[in-house]
Amino acid sequence: MKRLFVSLVVLVAVVLVFGKERIVINSYMSDPAPRKVFAELVKIFEQKNPEYEVVVNTFAHEDFKVLLRTWLAAPEGPDVVTWFAGERMRYFAEKGLIAPVDDAFDGRRFTDFFPASFESTCSYKGKIYFVPQSWYWWGVYYRRTVFQRLGLKEPKTWDEFLKVCDLLKKNGIIPIAIGTKFPWTAAGWFDILNLRVNGLDYHIKLTSGEIPYTDAGLLKVFNYWKQLIDRGYFLPNHTSYEWQEAAQFLFRGEAGMYYMGQFIKDVAPAAVKDDLDLFRFPIIDPKIPLYEETPIDGFMMPSNAKNKKGAIEFLKFIASEEAQRKFASDLGRLAAHVKITPPDAHAKKGFEMILASAGVAQFYDRDTNPEMAEVGMNAMIRFMMKPSELTKILSELERERKRIYGKK
């Protein structure tokens, strides 16, 4: 009898272990801080839903971007994937590679959870395909102690910005850190310069393929950028560094500024984190309203997911106030959820900067056709290395625009 009892206990244990439904998530959250917080969220989900076992496969950010297309086109893919709202999401929705996730809202509306302004970037043909988790601002980051030591103030205009760059350089400090081993960091510079020079409507038309790359407005954008390159304000050999590596120059006080997203604080040493501050990218044309970049990160469900039921349950959890609050508060980010206020003073400053903006864009490689984005970003790096080839570069980009968008 005792042996039978032990056998039954073992059998029940085996059933409990192997009877769980598996949810496979492929994630690009490879930086230590977000990876840790996401792992904690997964544990909370499993505790609340013991019938599920969640397997998280984490990939380096740039590798993830390449691999995602392979997973989505395979006979069977992961159940949930991290990704970006906007054109990057819609591209896969148009091709039928991701499935609608309206069921993740339990019969309620998207706007019961998230701002109405997010809906267009998370939907396609009237259905929701994307569950946002967090969003963040871009700004010019600097160390307060470095600025204080040199008597520098946050520049409000382009001329003031150039003077700050010049003073930093004269004091042996690299004015602007940037790492372009992967080209999206250069796209950030292109975006903000275009928003400051030409405005949001122009920027949207450009990323939609409606404006030629040889347009006079774009030439003006690149000429402002060229001023910084010609004066030697950018980190030398920046193509050798990933963005995190370039950030170390700012953290060590060897570089003065870094135009980057809020996530720069994720990789800052504890001793430096509280010394980091930011300012809005300076005004170039006073007639152009202030527009900013606010990318939205979140999750999608592949059409080839094996466990769609489990995927929807996980996405319900991700959309919840509890999950959104933890992720935002632990990382000092802005939660997508409408009921969650900024978690700290730094987040509040970024939030207020966005609220005071006349409008926002996502990001060049999120708002434009993926093929055009790849061509465009590589061209931007080439321009930073060889600015004298600008005319040739823009002509080549225009040929690519016509080919990709089917323009004559």
N, C-alpha and C positions, 0 to 999 in steps of 0.2 A: 504493500500500500504506500509506504514511504517513497519507494522508487517510482511508483506511478505518479505520486504527487509532484516529485521533483521533475519528472518528465513533462508533466502538464505545465509547470511553471516555466520550464525552458521553452516549451512550445509557444506559450503566450508571449514570452519575451521576444522570440523570433518573429512572431506575427506583428508585435508592436513595432519592431525595428524595421522589418521589411515591408510592412503594410502601409507605410507612409507614402503619400504622393510626393513626387519630386518636382520641384520648380527650379529650373535652370536659368540663371541670370548672368548675362555677359556684361561686364562693367568696364568703363574707362577710368573709374576713380582709383588711379594708381598712386597718386600722391598720398603720403602717410596719413595726414589728418582726415581728409574725406573718406579714405578707405576704412579707417578705424571707425568713424561714426556710422558709415553705412553697414559695417559688420555688426555694430550694436543694434541698429534698426532691424536687421535680419533676425537677430536673436529675439528681439521683442516680438516680432511677427510670429516666429516659431513657438514662442511661449503662449501666445494668444491662439494659435492655430496648430495644435500638436499633431494634427493629421498630415501636416506638410513638412517636408525636409527641403530646405533651400540650399542649392549649390551655387556659389558665386565664383565665376571665373573672371579674374581681373587681368586686364591687358594695359600695356603702356598706351597712353592717349593716341599717339600717332599711329601705332600699330593697329589699334582698334578701328580707326577711321578706314584703314585699308581692308581689314578683315570683315567688317560689317556686311559689305556687299556679298561676300562669299557665303556668310551664314544665312543671309536672307534668301539667297538663290538656291541653297542646298535643299535636298529632299526633306530634311528635318533640321530645324534650327533651335536656338534657345527659346525659352518661353517669354523672357523679358529682356530688353536691351536698354542701356542708357543711350541718350542721344540729345539732339538739339531741336528746339522748336523752329518754326519758320520754313523757309524753302528747303532746307535739308530734310525735314520731316515730310513735307509735301511731295518731294521727289520720289520717295519710296511709296507714299500713298497712291500716287498716280500710276505707278507700275504694279500696284496690287501686292507689294511685298510686305506690307504691314496691315494689321487688321484694326477695325474700329474698336475703341475701348469705352464706349458710352456706358456699358454695364458697370464700370468701375464706380459710377456715381450713385448707384442704388436707387435709381428712379428719380433722383433729383437732377437739377440743372448744373451745368458746368460752372455757371456764375454763382451758384451757392457755395462754391469752394474757392474759385479763383476770379481775379479781376476780369471784367467784361472785355477789357483791352487785350487780354491774352487769347481770347477765343479764336480770333482769326489766325493766329500763329500756331494754334494747336489743332486746327480742324481742316477738313477737306471735303468739299461737296456736302456740307451739312452734318457731317459726322466727326466726332472727336477721335483723333488718332494719337494723341500725345497727352500724358499726364505730367504737368510741370511740378518740379520739386523746389527749385530755388531760382533766383535771378540775382543779378549783380550789376554793378555799375563799373565803368572804366573811368579812371582819372589819372592825374599825374602824381605819382607817389614820390615822397622825399623824406629825408630824416630831419626832424625838427632841430636837433642839436647842430647839425651841419649848417643849416640855414641860419640859425641863431649866431653861430660862431663867425660866420661871414657877413652878418648883417643883411641877409637877403629876405625879401618879402615875397609872398605868393604873387606871381605876375598875373595881371588881369587881361593884358593885351599882348599882341604878337611882339611889338617892339620891346615891351617889358620882359617878355620871355627870352628874347634874344640877348638882352642885357644880363639876365640871370645866367644864361648859358656862358656868356663871355666872361663874367666874373668867376664862375666856377672853373673855367678852363685856365684863367690867369692864376688861380690858386692851386693848380696842379690836380684838379678833380675833373674826371670825365663828365661832361655836362649831362649826357643822356645814355643810360644803359638800355641795351636791347640785345636779345639773342635770337638770331634768325636761322638757326640750324633747321628749324621747321618754320615755314614762311608765314604762318598766320599772325605772328607778332607784327610783321610789316604791314599786313592787311589792316591791323588796328590803326596804324598811323595813316594809312590811306583813307580809311573811313572818317576819322575825326577831321582830317584836313578837308576832305570833300564836304562834310557837313558844315564846317566853319566857312568855307569859301562859297559853296553853291547851295547849301540848304538841304532839307530832307526830301522834298519833292523831286529834286534833281537826282539825289542819291538813289531814291527808290526806282526812278526811271532807268538809271544806269544799271543797277543790279538786276533789273528786269530785262535788260538787253535792248532798251529803246534808245539809248544815247550812244553815239559813236565814241570810241576811245580817242579819236583824233579831234574831238570837240574842243573848242577854245577854253571852255570851263575846266576841262580836265588838265589841259596844259598849264593852266594857272595853278591848279592844285599841286602838280608835280614841281612847278617852279618854287613854290613855298617850301616844299620838302627839300628841294635842291639847295636852298639857302643853308639849311642845317648840315647837309652833307658836305658842301663846299667849305664850310667853316670848321669842319672836323669836330662836330659836337657829339657824334655818335660813338659808342664803344668800338674801338678798333677790333678788327677780326671777328665781328659779331656773328658771322656765319658759322663760326666754330662752336658757338654756345647755344645750348637749349635755353629756354626762357628762365628756368630755375637757376641755371649756372650764371646767367647774366645778372640775375637778381642779387647774387652774392656781392657783386661790386657795389651795389647800393647799400646792402646791409653792412659792408665793411667801411663805408664812407669813402670809397674810391670813386664812386659815381654819384652825381647829385640828384638825378631824377629818373623816373621810369614810368612811361605811359603804359598802364597795365590794368587788368581787371582786379576786383577785390580779392580774388583768390591768392594774390601775392602774399597776403598775410598768413596763408596756410603754410608757406615754406619759410617764413621769417623766424630766426632764432628768438627764443623767449626774451633775451636781453634787448632785442631790437624792436620787437613787435609794438611796444607801447610808444616807441620813438617815431614810428611811421605815421605820416599824415598825408593828406592828398589835397589837391586843388583842381578845380574845373579847368579843362584845357582852355587856354586863352582865346579871347575874341580875335578874329582876323578881320572880318568885315562887320562893322557895327550895324549894318543894315540887315544882316542875316540873323534871325533868332537863334537862340542857343538850343542845339539838339545834342543828344548824347546817345551812347551805345549801352544797351541793357540786354545782353543775351539771356535766354531762358533755357535752363537745363532740366531734363526730366527723363521719362521712360516711354517706350513703345512696346507693342506686342507684335512679333513677327507673324505673318500669315501661316508660316510653316511650323509654328510652335506646337509641340507635342501635347502640352498641358495648358490649354487656353483657360480652362476653369480655374486652375491654380494661379495662372498669370493674372486673371481679373481679381482674384482675392488679394493677391499681393499689391496690385495697383490700387485697390480700395484702401488698403492700409497706408500706402504712400500718399494718397490724397487726403488722409485724415489729418485733423488738426494736431493730434499727438505726434505723429511721425514728422510732420512739417516743422513743428516747433522745435523738436529735438535737433534735427539736422541744421536748422538755421541758427539756433542758439549756441550749439556746440562749435560751429564754424564761423560765427559772427557774420552770417549772410542774411539776405532778405528772403524770407519764406514766400512761396507763391500764394499760400493760403490767405484769404482776405481777412481772417480774424487775428492774424499774428503781426504784432508790431515789431519794429527793428529791435534786435536783441541787445545792442550796446551803443555807445556814443559814436563809434566809428561807423557802424551800420546806419545810424540815424543821420549822420552827416551825408553819407552817400544817398540815402533815401530822399532826403530833403533836396539834394542837388537834382535828382531825377524829377521830383515833384515840381521843381521850379523851371524845368525844361519845357520848351515849346513842343517837343515830340521826341520819339526815340527810334533808333534802328537796332536791328539784331547784331549783325556782324557781316562783313563782306562774304565770307565763305558759308554763311548760314542763309543769306538773303538772295544769293545769286545761284544760277545753275552750277551744280558741282563741277562739271567739266570746265566751265568758264572760270570758276573760282580757282581751280588748280593752275590753269594757264595764267590767270591774272596775278596770283600770289607769287608764282615763280618769276614773273616779269618784274614785280615790285622789288624782289631781292636783286635781280640783275640791275635794275635801275640804281639801287643803293650802292652797288659795287662799281657801276659804270654809268654815272649820271650823264655823261657826255653823249650816250647813245639813246637819250630820251626819245627823240623824234622817230628813230628806227623802232624802238620798243613799242611806242604807241601805235605805229602803223601795223606792226605784227599783231598786236592785241586786237586791232580793228578787224583784221582779216579773220582772226579766230572768232570774234563776236559774230561776224556775218555767217561763218560756217556753222557755228554751234546753234545760233538762233534762226538760221535759215533766212538771213537778210540778203537782199540783193545790193 
